[in-house]
Amino acid sequence: MRAALACLLLLCGALPALGQQMPRLPRETFDVIPPAERVHGERGDFTPWQAGCRVGPTDWARRRIVDIAVQEWGAFGFQTVDRTSVDTRVLPEGLVAASRNPELPRPRAGYSMIRQGASEASRRVSADIAGYWTATPDAVRALSRQNRAWQGPGGDAVNWLEPWSAAFVSWVMCEAGLGDMAQFERDISHRVYIDQAIRARDGAAPRAAFVAHDAGEEAVVPGDLLCNARGSASYRTLADRRPEMDRYAPAHCDIVVKVDGPGGRILVIGGNVDQSVTLTVLPAIQQPGENLKPLGEADLDGARTVFAHLKLRSPSIERDALDNTPTIAALERQPG
C-alpha cells in the first residue's frame, strides 16, 4: 500500500497534497527541530538563533538523513522533476499515448513530467531557508546580506542572493546527527564537504562520515550523496577534482532517497532545485556484474554527470527507503 502511494505521488500527481505544503510532523512523532525555529525575526530581519547540531554515531545517521530530507520535500510542496527519458521509462497509464504522439516534441532529460510546489521566494518558506543557513559557519554574513537586499527598494521581490543548496544539505546532516565538523564539514559550498570525502578516501579524514567514489564504483544506497559540477567546472571523475581541491568550484549535491534498479532510476532530494526542495528522478543504468550508475551527459542529452558519489560510512537500508518514511506514512493516513 505504501509503495503504491509513493508511486502515485511521484508519477501520477493524484494526491491532494501535491502542490501544497505538508505540515511537518509533530516532534513526538518525528523528532526534528523545524528550520524556521533556528532563526529570530521575519523576512528582512532574520538573525540566527540556534546554531547547534545533533551529534551521534555516524552509523546511526542514514535513516534520519532520508527521513528528514523527505519531510522537507513535503514541507515545500512535493515538487518533482523527472530527468529520465520518456522513451525508456514505464509511464503511468494515460501518459504513454501522449508520450508517443509524433506531433509532440521529444522531451530531453530535464523534462518535468510533474512540476508542482512552492517558490523559494515566497514568504511562507523564507524562514525555513534562513534556518538552513544557520547550520553553516557563514550564517550571519549570508542572512545579513539577504536582509539588506529585502530592505532595499523593491526588495520584497528579491530571491535569495546566494544559492542555498549546500546550506540545505548541511542542515539535514546537522539534524541527522552528523553535527561534528570532523564527521561532516558543513558549509555554504558543496565543494567543502566533497573535498572532505575525497580526503577520507585518501585516509586523511578518518572520522569523516562520507567517503568519495567515482560514479558506479560502489553501490548507491539511500542516505548517500550524488554530486555534479556546475557552471565553469567540468568534472567527470574524482581525478578531475583532485588537482583543484580546496579551491572554489561550482557544484551541487543531492541526497539519495530511493534506488530503483529495475526501473533504471535513482531518486534524490536537494535544496534550491528550481527554487525549492525538490525530488529529482535521475536516469541510471546497470550493466551485468556492475553497480547501478547514474547516466551522464555523454549518455543522455541534458543529464547531470555525477563526478562524486559520497558514500556514508553506515550500514545500508532498504533501497525503497522513501516509501517507508514517516512523511509517506502520514500521507497514507490522510482522509481520501
Phi and psi restraints in degrees (value plus and minus 20) as a CYANA .aco file:
   2 ARG   PHI     -86.3   -46.3
   2 ARG   PSI     -60.1   -20.1
   3 ALA   PHI     -84.0   -44.0
   3 ALA   PSI     -58.7   -18.7
   4 ALA   PHI     -84.7   -44.7
   4 ALA   PSI     -58.7   -18.7
   5 LEU   PHI     -82.3   -42.3
   5 LEU   PSI     -64.5   -24.5
   6 ALA   PHI     -82.8   -42.8
   6 ALA   PSI     -56.5   -16.5
   7 CYS   PHI     -82.2   -42.2
   7 CYS   PSI     -66.2   -26.2
   8 LEU   PHI     -80.4   -40.4
   8 LEU   PSI     -62.2   -22.2
   9 LEU   PHI     -81.2   -41.2
   9 LEU   PSI     -62.3   -22.3
  10 LEU   PHI    -104.7   -64.7
  10 LEU   PSI     -53.3   -13.3
  11 LEU   PHI    -131.1   -91.1
  11 LEU   PSI     -54.1   -14.1
  12 CYS   PHI    -120.7   -80.7
  12 CYS   PSI     -42.7    -2.7
  13 GLY   PHI      46.1    86.1
  13 GLY   PSI      12.8    52.8
  14 ALA   PHI    -114.0   -74.0
  14 ALA   PSI     -30.8     9.2
  15 LEU   PHI    -107.8   -67.8
  15 LEU   PSI     121.5   161.5
  16 PRO   PHI     -80.3   -40.3
  16 PRO   PSI     -44.7    -4.7
  17 ALA   PHI     -90.2   -50.2
  17 ALA   PSI     -39.3     0.7
  18 LEU   PHI     -82.4   -42.4
  18 LEU   PSI     116.2   156.2
  19 GLY   PHI      61.7   101.7
  19 GLY   PSI     -25.2    14.8
  20 GLN   PHI    -139.0   -99.0
  20 GLN   PSI     127.1   167.1
  21 GLN   PHI     -88.0   -48.0
  21 GLN   PSI     116.3   156.3
  22 MET   PHI    -118.0   -78.0
  22 MET   PSI     102.3   142.3
  23 PRO   PHI     -74.8   -34.8
  23 PRO   PSI     119.9   159.9
  24 ARG   PHI     -83.1   -43.1
  24 ARG   PSI     130.0   170.0
  25 LEU   PHI     -87.1   -47.1
  25 LEU   PSI     130.1   170.1
  26 PRO   PHI     -77.9   -37.9
  26 PRO   PSI     128.0   168.0
  27 ARG   PHI     -84.0   -44.0
  27 ARG   PSI     -46.0    -6.0
  28 GLU   PHI     -91.1   -51.1
  28 GLU   PSI     -39.2     0.8
  29 THR   PHI    -110.3   -70.3
  29 THR   PSI     -63.7   -23.7
  30 PHE   PHI    -164.6  -124.6
  30 PHE   PSI      88.8   128.8
  31 ASP   PHI     -99.8   -59.8
  31 ASP   PSI      66.5   106.5
  32 VAL   PHI    -155.2  -115.2
  32 VAL   PSI     109.6   149.6
  33 ILE   PHI     -97.7   -57.7
  33 ILE   PSI     100.7   140.7
  34 PRO   PHI     -76.4   -36.4
  34 PRO   PSI     120.2   160.2
  35 PRO   PHI     -79.4   -39.4
  35 PRO   PSI     -53.1   -13.1
  36 ALA   PHI     -83.8   -43.8
  36 ALA   PSI     -42.5    -2.5
  37 GLU   PHI    -100.0   -60.0
  37 GLU   PSI     -20.5    19.5
  38 ARG   PHI    -112.8   -72.8
  38 ARG   PSI     -21.4    18.6
  39 VAL   PHI    -149.1  -109.1
  39 VAL   PSI     135.6   175.6
  40 HIS   PHI    -126.3   -86.3
  40 HIS   PSI     138.6   178.6
  41 GLY   PHI      70.5   110.5
  41 GLY   PSI    -192.4  -152.4
  42 GLU   PHI    -145.6  -105.6
  42 GLU   PSI     157.0   197.0
  43 ARG   PHI     -71.8   -31.8
  43 ARG   PSI     101.9   141.9
  44 GLY   PHI      78.1   118.1
  44 GLY   PSI     -29.1    10.9
  45 ASP   PHI    -165.7  -125.7
  45 ASP   PSI      14.3    54.3
  46 PHE   PHI     -96.0   -56.0
  46 PHE   PSI     116.3   156.3
  47 THR   PHI    -152.5  -112.5
  47 THR   PSI     119.9   159.9
  48 PRO   PHI     -82.2   -42.2
  48 PRO   PSI     118.2   158.2
  49 TRP   PHI    -138.8   -98.8
  49 TRP   PSI     -65.5   -25.5
  50 GLN   PHI    -139.2   -99.2
  50 GLN   PSI      96.8   136.8
  51 ALA   PHI    -132.7   -92.7
  51 ALA   PSI     -23.0    17.0
  52 GLY   PHI     -92.8   -52.8
  52 GLY   PSI     136.0   176.0
  53 CYS   PHI    -149.4  -109.4
  53 CYS   PSI     136.2   176.2
  54 ARG   PHI     -93.3   -53.3
  54 ARG   PSI     122.4   162.4
  55 VAL   PHI    -146.8  -106.8
  55 VAL   PSI     105.0   145.0
  56 GLY   PHI    -172.1  -132.1
  56 GLY   PSI     159.9   199.9
  57 PRO   PHI     -83.8   -43.8
  57 PRO   PSI     119.5   159.5
  58 THR   PHI     -77.2   -37.2
  58 THR   PSI     -58.1   -18.1
  59 ASP   PHI     -94.1   -54.1
  59 ASP   PSI     -19.4    20.6
  60 TRP   PHI    -117.4   -77.4
  60 TRP   PSI     -27.4    12.6
  61 ALA   PHI    -104.8   -64.8
  61 ALA   PSI     -43.5    -3.5
  62 ARG   PHI     -78.4   -38.4
  62 ARG   PSI     -69.6   -29.6
  63 ARG   PHI     -81.3   -41.3
  63 ARG   PSI     -62.9   -22.9
  64 ARG   PHI     -85.9   -45.9
  64 ARG   PSI     -56.7   -16.7
  65 ILE   PHI     -77.0   -37.0
  65 ILE   PSI     -68.3   -28.3
  66 VAL   PHI     -86.3   -46.3
  66 VAL   PSI     -67.1   -27.1
  67 ASP   PHI     -81.8   -41.8
  67 ASP   PSI     -60.5   -20.5
  68 ILE   PHI     -87.9   -47.9
  68 ILE   PSI     -64.9   -24.9
  69 ALA   PHI     -80.4   -40.4
  69 ALA   PSI     -62.0   -22.0
  70 VAL   PHI     -87.6   -47.6
  70 VAL   PSI     -57.7   -17.7
  71 GLN   PHI     -82.9   -42.9
  71 GLN   PSI     -59.8   -19.8
  72 GLU   PHI     -87.5   -47.5
  72 GLU   PSI     -56.8   -16.8
  73 TRP   PHI     -76.7   -36.7
  73 TRP   PSI     -66.3   -26.3
  74 GLY   PHI     -85.3   -45.3
  74 GLY   PSI     -59.2   -19.2
  75 ALA   PHI     -84.4   -44.4
  75 ALA   PSI     -44.4    -4.4
  76 PHE   PHI    -117.0   -77.0
  76 PHE   PSI     -17.6    22.4
  77 GLY   PHI      84.0   124.0
  77 GLY   PSI      -5.7    34.3
  78 PHE   PHI      41.6    81.6
  78 PHE   PSI      11.9    51.9
  79 GLN   PHI     -80.7   -40.7
  79 GLN   PSI     113.1   153.1
  80 THR   PHI    -153.9  -113.9
  80 THR   PSI     113.8   153.8
  81 VAL   PHI    -142.2  -102.2
  81 VAL   PSI     106.3   146.3
  82 ASP   PHI    -122.1   -82.1
  82 ASP   PSI      95.3   135.3
  83 ARG   PHI    -122.2   -82.2
  83 ARG   PSI      -9.8    30.2
  84 THR   PHI    -103.8   -63.8
  84 THR   PSI     143.3   183.3
  85 SER   PHI    -103.5   -63.5
  85 SER   PSI     109.2   149.2
  86 VAL   PHI     -87.9   -47.9
  86 VAL   PSI     -34.3     5.7
  87 ASP   PHI     -96.2   -56.2
  87 ASP   PSI     -37.7     2.3
  88 THR   PHI    -140.6  -100.6
  88 THR   PSI     -24.3    15.7
  89 ARG   PHI    -130.2   -90.2
  89 ARG   PSI     136.9   176.9
  90 VAL   PHI    -101.2   -61.2
  90 VAL   PSI     104.1   144.1
  91 LEU   PHI    -122.1   -82.1
  91 LEU   PSI     135.4   175.4
  92 PRO   PHI     -81.8   -41.8
  92 PRO   PSI     131.6   171.6
  93 GLU   PHI     -77.4   -37.4
  93 GLU   PSI     116.0   156.0
  94 GLY   PHI      83.6   123.6
  94 GLY   PSI     -44.9    -4.9
  95 LEU   PHI    -119.1   -79.1
  95 LEU   PSI     -41.1    -1.1
  96 VAL   PHI     -81.8   -41.8
  96 VAL   PSI     -65.9   -25.9
  97 ALA   PHI     -80.6   -40.6
  97 ALA   PSI     -61.7   -21.7
  98 ALA   PHI     -84.2   -44.2
  98 ALA   PSI     -58.2   -18.2
  99 SER   PHI     -90.1   -50.1
  99 SER   PSI     -42.1    -2.1
 100 ARG   PHI    -116.3   -76.3
 100 ARG   PSI     -19.3    20.7
 101 ASN   PHI     -86.8   -46.8
 101 ASN   PSI      95.6   135.6
 102 PRO   PHI     -84.3   -44.3
 102 PRO   PSI     -36.9     3.1
 103 GLU   PHI    -101.0   -61.0
 103 GLU   PSI     -32.5     7.5
 104 LEU   PHI    -111.6   -71.6
 104 LEU   PSI     123.2   163.2
 105 PRO   PHI     -85.8   -45.8
 105 PRO   PSI     123.3   163.3
 106 ARG   PHI     -93.0   -53.0
 106 ARG   PSI     102.4   142.4
 107 PRO   PHI     -86.4   -46.4
 107 PRO   PSI     123.5   163.5
 108 ARG   PHI    -108.8   -68.8
 108 ARG   PSI     149.3   189.3
 109 ALA   PHI     -79.4   -39.4
 109 ALA   PSI     117.9   157.9
 110 GLY   PHI      86.2   126.2
 110 GLY   PSI     -29.8    10.2
 111 TYR   PHI     -84.4   -44.4
 111 TYR   PSI     110.6   150.6
 112 SER   PHI    -117.1   -77.1
 112 SER   PSI      82.3   122.3
 113 MET   PHI     -87.6   -47.6
 113 MET   PSI     -55.2   -15.2
 114 ILE   PHI    -145.5  -105.5
 114 ILE   PSI     106.7   146.7
 115 ARG   PHI    -159.3  -119.3
 115 ARG   PSI      66.5   106.5
 116 GLN   PHI    -156.1  -116.1
 116 GLN   PSI     134.2   174.2
 117 GLY   PHI     124.6   164.6
 117 GLY   PSI     159.1   199.1
 118 ALA   PHI    -108.0   -68.0
 118 ALA   PSI     130.7   170.7
 119 SER   PHI    -102.7   -62.7
 119 SER   PSI     121.1   161.1
 120 GLU   PHI     -88.5   -48.5
 120 GLU   PSI     -35.4     4.6
 121 ALA   PHI    -104.8   -64.8
 121 ALA   PSI     -30.2     9.8
 122 SER   PHI     -92.3   -52.3
 122 SER   PSI     131.5   171.5
 123 ARG   PHI     -80.4   -40.4
 123 ARG   PSI     -52.8   -12.8
 124 ARG   PHI     -90.8   -50.8
 124 ARG   PSI     -33.3     6.7
 125 VAL   PHI    -137.7   -97.7
 125 VAL   PSI     -22.1    17.9
 126 SER   PHI     -79.9   -39.9
 126 SER   PSI     -62.2   -22.2
 127 ALA   PHI     -87.0   -47.0
 127 ALA   PSI     -53.0   -13.0
 128 ASP   PHI     -84.7   -44.7
 128 ASP   PSI     -66.6   -26.6
 129 ILE   PHI     -84.8   -44.8
 129 ILE   PSI     -59.9   -19.9
 130 ALA   PHI     -78.9   -38.9
 130 ALA   PSI     -58.4   -18.4
 131 GLY   PHI     -84.8   -44.8
 131 GLY   PSI     -55.0   -15.0
 132 TYR   PHI     -80.0   -40.0
 132 TYR   PSI     -61.1   -21.1
 133 TRP   PHI     -79.6   -39.6
 133 TRP   PSI     -51.0   -11.0
 134 THR   PHI     -84.4   -44.4
 134 THR   PSI     -35.9     4.1
 135 ALA   PHI    -101.3   -61.3
 135 ALA   PSI     -22.8    17.2
 136 THR   PHI    -129.5   -89.5
 136 THR   PSI     135.1   175.1
 137 PRO   PHI     -85.3   -45.3
 137 PRO   PSI     -40.0     0.0
 138 ASP   PHI    -117.7   -77.7
 138 ASP   PSI       0.3    40.3
 139 ALA   PHI     -79.2   -39.2
 139 ALA   PSI     -66.1   -26.1
 140 VAL   PHI     -80.9   -40.9
 140 VAL   PSI     -67.3   -27.3
 141 ARG   PHI     -84.1   -44.1
 141 ARG   PSI     -66.1   -26.1
 142 ALA   PHI     -84.2   -44.2
 142 ALA   PSI     -63.6   -23.6
 143 LEU   PHI     -91.1   -51.1
 143 LEU   PSI     -56.7   -16.7
 144 SER   PHI     -82.2   -42.2
 144 SER   PSI     -64.9   -24.9
 145 ARG   PHI     -83.2   -43.2
 145 ARG   PSI     -61.2   -21.2
 146 GLN   PHI     -87.1   -47.1
 146 GLN   PSI     -61.2   -21.2
 147 ASN   PHI     -79.0   -39.0
 147 ASN   PSI     -63.1   -23.1
 148 ARG   PHI     -81.6   -41.6
 148 ARG   PSI     -58.5   -18.5
 149 ALA   PHI     -86.1   -46.1
 149 ALA   PSI     -62.0   -22.0
 150 TRP   PHI     -87.1   -47.1
 150 TRP   PSI     -51.2   -11.2
 151 GLN   PHI    -100.3   -60.3
 151 GLN   PSI     -33.7     6.3
 152 GLY   PHI     -98.3   -58.3
 152 GLY   PSI     156.0   196.0
 153 PRO   PHI     -77.9   -37.9
 153 PRO   PSI     106.8   146.8
 154 GLY   PHI      47.9    87.9
 154 GLY   PSI      -5.2    34.8
 155 GLY   PHI     -87.3   -47.3
 155 GLY   PSI     -42.6    -2.6
 156 ASP   PHI     -82.6   -42.6
 156 ASP   PSI     -42.6    -2.6
 157 ALA   PHI    -111.8   -71.8
 157 ALA   PSI     -20.5    19.5
 158 VAL   PHI     -95.4   -55.4
 158 VAL   PSI     111.9   151.9
 159 ASN   PHI     -99.4   -59.4
 159 ASN   PSI    -199.8  -159.8
 160 TRP   PHI     -85.8   -45.8
 160 TRP   PSI     110.7   150.7
 161 LEU   PHI     -91.7   -51.7
 161 LEU   PSI     -52.6   -12.6
 162 GLU   PHI    -135.0   -95.0
 162 GLU   PSI     121.3   161.3
 163 PRO   PHI     -77.1   -37.1
 163 PRO   PSI     118.1   158.1
 164 TRP   PHI    -133.1   -93.1
 164 TRP   PSI      -3.9    36.1
 165 SER   PHI     -86.9   -46.9
 165 SER   PSI     -59.4   -19.4
 166 ALA   PHI     -92.1   -52.1
 166 ALA   PSI     -53.3   -13.3
 167 ALA   PHI     -83.2   -43.2
 167 ALA   PSI     -58.4   -18.4
 168 PHE   PHI     -81.9   -41.9
 168 PHE   PSI     -70.3   -30.3
 169 VAL   PHI     -80.6   -40.6
 169 VAL   PSI     -60.9   -20.9
 170 SER   PHI     -81.5   -41.5
 170 SER   PSI     -61.9   -21.9
 171 TRP   PHI     -86.1   -46.1
 171 TRP   PSI     -61.5   -21.5
 172 VAL   PHI     -78.4   -38.4
 172 VAL   PSI     -65.8   -25.8
 173 MET   PHI     -86.5   -46.5
 173 MET   PSI     -55.6   -15.6
 174 CYS   PHI     -80.4   -40.4
 174 CYS   PSI     -66.6   -26.6
 175 GLU   PHI     -96.5   -56.5
 175 GLU   PSI     -44.6    -4.6
 176 ALA   PHI     -96.8   -56.8
 176 ALA   PSI     -35.3     4.7
 177 GLY   PHI      94.5   134.5
 177 GLY   PSI     -16.3    23.7
 178 LEU   PHI    -117.7   -77.7
 178 LEU   PSI      32.3    72.3
 179 GLY   PHI    -101.1   -61.1
 179 GLY   PSI     -33.2     6.8
 180 ASP   PHI    -100.8   -60.8
 180 ASP   PSI     107.9   147.9
 181 MET   PHI     -79.8   -39.8
 181 MET   PSI     -45.3    -5.3
 182 ALA   PHI     -89.1   -49.1
 182 ALA   PSI     -43.7    -3.7
 183 GLN   PHI    -103.1   -63.1
 183 GLN   PSI     -67.5   -27.5
 184 PHE   PHI    -167.2  -127.2
 184 PHE   PSI      98.6   138.6
 185 GLU   PHI    -104.7   -64.7
 185 GLU   PSI      67.2   107.2
 186 ARG   PHI     -83.9   -43.9
 186 ARG   PSI     119.3   159.3
 187 ASP   PHI    -183.4  -143.4
 187 ASP   PSI     146.9   186.9
 188 ILE   PHI    -101.5   -61.5
 188 ILE   PSI     -26.1    13.9
 189 SER   PHI    -141.7  -101.7
 189 SER   PSI     110.0   150.0
 190 HIS   PHI     -81.1   -41.1
 190 HIS   PSI     -52.3   -12.3
 191 ARG   PHI     -81.5   -41.5
 191 ARG   PSI     -44.5    -4.5
 192 VAL   PHI     -85.8   -45.8
 192 VAL   PSI     -69.5   -29.5
 193 TYR   PHI    -101.0   -61.0
 193 TYR   PSI     -40.2    -0.2
 194 ILE   PHI     -84.4   -44.4
 194 ILE   PSI     -66.5   -26.5
 195 ASP   PHI     -84.1   -44.1
 195 ASP   PSI     -55.7   -15.7
 196 GLN   PHI     -80.7   -40.7
 196 GLN   PSI     -61.3   -21.3
 197 ALA   PHI     -88.7   -48.7
 197 ALA   PSI     -53.1   -13.1
 198 ILE   PHI     -87.2   -47.2
 198 ILE   PSI     -61.9   -21.9
 199 ARG   PHI     -82.4   -42.4
 199 ARG   PSI     -56.0   -16.0
 200 ALA   PHI     -83.2   -43.2
 200 ALA   PSI     -58.4   -18.4
 201 ARG   PHI     -81.9   -41.9
 201 ARG   PSI     -52.6   -12.6
 202 ASP   PHI    -109.0   -69.0
 202 ASP   PSI     -16.7    23.3
 203 GLY   PHI      62.3   102.3
 203 GLY   PSI      -9.8    30.2
 204 ALA   PHI    -116.8   -76.8
 204 ALA   PSI     -24.3    15.7
 205 ALA   PHI    -157.1  -117.1
 205 ALA   PSI      53.8    93.8
 206 PRO   PHI     -84.3   -44.3
 206 PRO   PSI     -42.1    -2.1
 207 ARG   PHI    -117.2   -77.2
 207 ARG   PSI     -21.5    18.5
 208 ALA   PHI     -82.1   -42.1
 208 ALA   PSI     118.5   158.5
 209 ALA   PHI     -93.9   -53.9
 209 ALA   PSI     -48.8    -8.8
 210 PHE   PHI    -136.5   -96.5
 210 PHE   PSI     125.5   165.5
 211 VAL   PHI    -140.8  -100.8
 211 VAL   PSI     112.9   152.9
 212 ALA   PHI    -102.9   -62.9
 212 ALA   PSI     119.4   159.4
 213 HIS   PHI    -159.2  -119.2
 213 HIS   PSI     138.1   178.1
 214 ASP   PHI     -91.4   -51.4
 214 ASP   PSI     135.4   175.4
 215 ALA   PHI     -79.1   -39.1
 215 ALA   PSI     110.3   150.3
 216 GLY   PHI      67.2   107.2
 216 GLY   PSI     -29.3    10.7
 217 GLU   PHI     -91.0   -51.0
 217 GLU   PSI     -56.5   -16.5
 218 GLU   PHI    -149.1  -109.1
 218 GLU   PSI     140.8   180.8
 219 ALA   PHI     -87.1   -47.1
 219 ALA   PSI     113.0   153.0
 220 VAL   PHI    -101.2   -61.2
 220 VAL   PSI     111.0   151.0
 221 VAL   PHI    -151.1  -111.1
 221 VAL   PSI     123.7   163.7
 222 PRO   PHI     -70.9   -30.9
 222 PRO   PSI     115.6   155.6
 223 GLY   PHI      82.5   122.5
 223 GLY   PSI     -36.4     3.6
 224 ASP   PHI     -97.2   -57.2
 224 ASP   PSI     152.5   192.5
 225 LEU   PHI    -140.4  -100.4
 225 LEU   PSI     119.9   159.9
 226 LEU   PHI    -137.2   -97.2
 226 LEU   PSI     109.4   149.4
 227 CYS   PHI    -145.3  -105.3
 227 CYS   PSI     118.0   158.0
 228 ASN   PHI    -148.3  -108.3
 228 ASN   PSI     134.0   174.0
 229 ALA   PHI     -98.7   -58.7
 229 ALA   PSI     141.8   181.8
 230 ARG   PHI    -158.6  -118.6
 230 ARG   PSI     141.0   181.0
 231 GLY   PHI      36.6    76.6
 231 GLY   PSI    -143.6  -103.6
 232 SER   PHI     -93.9   -53.9
 232 SER   PSI     -38.7     1.3
 233 ALA   PHI     -98.6   -58.6
 233 ALA   PSI     122.1   162.1
 234 SER   PHI    -153.7  -113.7
 234 SER   PSI      20.8    60.8
 235 TYR   PHI     -89.2   -49.2
 235 TYR   PSI     119.9   159.9
 236 ARG   PHI    -138.2   -98.2
 236 ARG   PSI     -44.0    -4.0
 237 THR   PHI    -163.0  -123.0
 237 THR   PSI     150.8   190.8
 238 LEU   PHI     -81.0   -41.0
 238 LEU   PSI     -52.7   -12.7
 239 ALA   PHI     -80.5   -40.5
 239 ALA   PSI     -50.4   -10.4
 240 ASP   PHI     -90.4   -50.4
 240 ASP   PSI     -51.3   -11.3
 241 ARG   PHI    -103.2   -63.2
 241 ARG   PSI     -53.2   -13.2
 242 ARG   PHI     -71.6   -31.6
 242 ARG   PSI     -64.4   -24.4
 243 PRO   PHI     -85.9   -45.9
 243 PRO   PSI     -35.5     4.5
 244 GLU   PHI    -133.4   -93.4
 244 GLU   PSI      -4.4    35.6
 245 MET   PHI     -78.2   -38.2
 245 MET   PSI     123.1   163.1
 246 ASP   PHI      53.3    93.3
 246 ASP   PSI     -15.2    24.8
 247 ARG   PHI    -126.6   -86.6
 247 ARG   PSI     127.8   167.8
 248 TYR   PHI     -79.9   -39.9
 248 TYR   PSI     121.5   161.5
 249 ALA   PHI    -172.7  -132.7
 249 ALA   PSI     113.8   153.8
 250 PRO   PHI     -89.4   -49.4
 250 PRO   PSI     107.2   147.2
 251 ALA   PHI    -171.6  -131.6
 251 ALA   PSI     151.7   191.7
 252 HIS   PHI    -168.9  -128.9
 252 HIS   PSI     118.9   158.9
 253 CYS   PHI    -147.8  -107.8
 253 CYS   PSI     122.8   162.8
 254 ASP   PHI    -141.7  -101.7
 254 ASP   PSI     137.8   177.8
 255 ILE   PHI    -115.4   -75.4
 255 ILE   PSI     105.1   145.1
 256 VAL   PHI     -92.1   -52.1
 256 VAL   PSI     109.4   149.4
 257 VAL   PHI    -141.3  -101.3
 257 VAL   PSI     -35.8     4.2
 258 LYS   PHI    -179.0  -139.0
 258 LYS   PSI     122.0   162.0
 259 VAL   PHI    -144.1  -104.1
 259 VAL   PSI      97.6   137.6
 260 ASP   PHI    -136.1   -96.1
 260 ASP   PSI      66.1   106.1
 261 GLY   PHI     -81.0   -41.0
 261 GLY   PSI     -72.7   -32.7
 262 PRO   PHI     -79.2   -39.2
 262 PRO   PSI     -53.4   -13.4
 263 GLY   PHI    -106.0   -66.0
 263 GLY   PSI     -26.0    14.0
 264 GLY   PHI      44.1    84.1
 264 GLY   PSI      24.6    64.6
 265 ARG   PHI    -159.9  -119.9
 265 ARG   PSI     124.3   164.3
 266 ILE   PHI    -144.8  -104.8
 266 ILE   PSI     105.3   145.3
 267 LEU   PHI    -120.4   -80.4
 267 LEU   PSI     107.5   147.5
 268 VAL   PHI    -151.4  -111.4
 268 VAL   PSI     133.1   173.1
 269 ILE   PHI    -142.5  -102.5
 269 ILE   PSI     113.3   153.3
 270 GLY   PHI    -162.6  -122.6
 270 GLY   PSI     143.1   183.1
 271 GLY   PHI    -116.1   -76.1
 271 GLY   PSI     135.4   175.4
 272 ASN   PHI      37.9    77.9
 272 ASN   PSI      13.0    53.0
 273 VAL   PHI    -118.4   -78.4
 273 VAL   PSI      94.2   134.2
 274 ASP   PHI      31.4    71.4
 274 ASP   PSI      21.8    61.8
 275 GLN   PHI      42.3    82.3
 275 GLN   PSI      15.1    55.1
 276 SER   PHI    -178.0  -138.0
 276 SER   PSI     153.6   193.6
 277 VAL   PHI    -103.3   -63.3
 277 VAL   PSI      95.4   135.4
 278 THR   PHI    -147.5  -107.5
 278 THR   PSI     121.7   161.7
 279 LEU   PHI    -112.7   -72.7
 279 LEU   PSI     107.5   147.5
 280 THR   PHI    -135.2   -95.2
 280 THR   PSI     112.1   152.1
 281 VAL   PHI    -115.3   -75.3
 281 VAL   PSI      92.8   132.8
 282 LEU   PHI    -116.3   -76.3
 282 LEU   PSI     118.7   158.7
 283 PRO   PHI     -94.3   -54.3
 283 PRO   PSI     122.0   162.0
 284 ALA   PHI    -163.5  -123.5
 284 ALA   PSI     142.2   182.2
 285 ILE   PHI    -160.2  -120.2
 285 ILE   PSI     127.8   167.8
 286 GLN   PHI    -151.3  -111.3
 286 GLN   PSI      90.4   130.4
 287 GLN   PHI    -101.1   -61.1
 287 GLN   PSI     134.2   174.2
 288 PRO   PHI     -73.6   -33.6
 288 PRO   PSI     109.5   149.5
 289 GLY   PHI      58.2    98.2
 289 GLY   PSI     -15.6    24.4
 290 GLU   PHI    -139.7   -99.7
 290 GLU   PSI     147.2   187.2
 291 ASN   PHI     -99.9   -59.9
 291 ASN   PSI     135.1   175.1
 292 LEU   PHI     -80.3   -40.3
 292 LEU   PSI     112.9   152.9
 293 LYS   PHI    -151.3  -111.3
 293 LYS   PSI     111.8   151.8
 294 PRO   PHI     -82.5   -42.5
 294 PRO   PSI     118.2   158.2
 295 LEU   PHI     -91.4   -51.4
 295 LEU   PSI     123.1   163.1
 296 GLY   PHI    -125.5   -85.5
 296 GLY   PSI    -197.7  -157.7
 297 GLU   PHI     -86.3   -46.3
 297 GLU   PSI     -41.8    -1.8
 298 ALA   PHI     -93.9   -53.9
 298 ALA   PSI     -39.6     0.4
 299 ASP   PHI    -116.5   -76.5
 299 ASP   PSI     -53.4   -13.4
 300 LEU   PHI    -166.5  -126.5
 300 LEU   PSI     106.0   146.0
 301 ASP   PHI     -76.0   -36.0
 301 ASP   PSI     101.4   141.4
 302 GLY   PHI      69.8   109.8
 302 GLY   PSI     -24.6    15.4
 303 ALA   PHI     -91.9   -51.9
 303 ALA   PSI     136.2   176.2
 304 ARG   PHI     -99.1   -59.1
 304 ARG   PSI     120.4   160.4
 305 THR   PHI    -117.1   -77.1
 305 THR   PSI      88.6   128.6
 306 VAL   PHI     -97.2   -57.2
 306 VAL   PSI      95.1   135.1
 307 PHE   PHI    -119.8   -79.8
 307 PHE   PSI     -32.4     7.6
 308 ALA   PHI    -162.7  -122.7
 308 ALA   PSI     101.7   141.7
 309 HIS   PHI    -123.6   -83.6
 309 HIS   PSI      90.7   130.7
 310 LEU   PHI    -113.0   -73.0
 310 LEU   PSI      90.3   130.3
 311 LYS   PHI    -116.5   -76.5
 311 LYS   PSI     107.2   147.2
 312 LEU   PHI     -93.9   -53.9
 312 LEU   PSI     114.4   154.4
 313 ARG   PHI     -99.3   -59.3
 313 ARG   PSI      52.7    92.7
 314 SER   PHI    -174.2  -134.2
 314 SER   PSI     128.7   168.7
 315 PRO   PHI     -76.9   -36.9
 315 PRO   PSI     125.4   165.4
 316 SER   PHI     -87.6   -47.6
 316 SER   PSI     134.8   174.8
 317 ILE   PHI    -140.5  -100.5
 317 ILE   PSI     158.0   198.0
 318 GLU   PHI     -81.3   -41.3
 318 GLU   PSI     127.9   167.9
 319 ARG   PHI     -86.6   -46.6
 319 ARG   PSI     -45.2    -5.2
 320 ASP   PHI    -120.5   -80.5
 320 ASP   PSI      19.9    59.9
 321 ALA   PHI     -76.1   -36.1
 321 ALA   PSI     -52.6   -12.6
 322 LEU   PHI     -72.1   -32.1
 322 LEU   PSI     -63.6   -23.6
 323 ASP   PHI     -86.8   -46.8
 323 ASP   PSI     -39.4     0.6
 324 ASN   PHI    -126.1   -86.1
 324 ASN   PSI      -7.0    33.0
 325 THR   PHI     -97.1   -57.1
 325 THR   PSI     136.9   176.9
 326 PRO   PHI     -77.7   -37.7
 326 PRO   PSI     -52.8   -12.8
 327 THR   PHI     -85.4   -45.4
 327 THR   PSI     -67.1   -27.1
 328 ILE   PHI     -85.8   -45.8
 328 ILE   PSI     -57.4   -17.4
 329 ALA   PHI     -82.3   -42.3
 329 ALA   PSI     -58.7   -18.7
 330 ALA   PHI     -87.5   -47.5
 330 ALA   PSI     -57.2   -17.2
 331 LEU   PHI     -82.4   -42.4
 331 LEU   PSI     -57.8   -17.8
 332 GLU   PHI     -81.7   -41.7
 332 GLU   PSI     -50.6   -10.6
 333 ARG   PHI    -107.5   -67.5
 333 ARG   PSI     -26.4    13.6
 334 GLN   PHI     -90.4   -50.4
 334 GLN   PSI     121.4   161.4
 335 PRO   PHI     -78.4   -38.4
 335 PRO   PSI     119.9   159.9
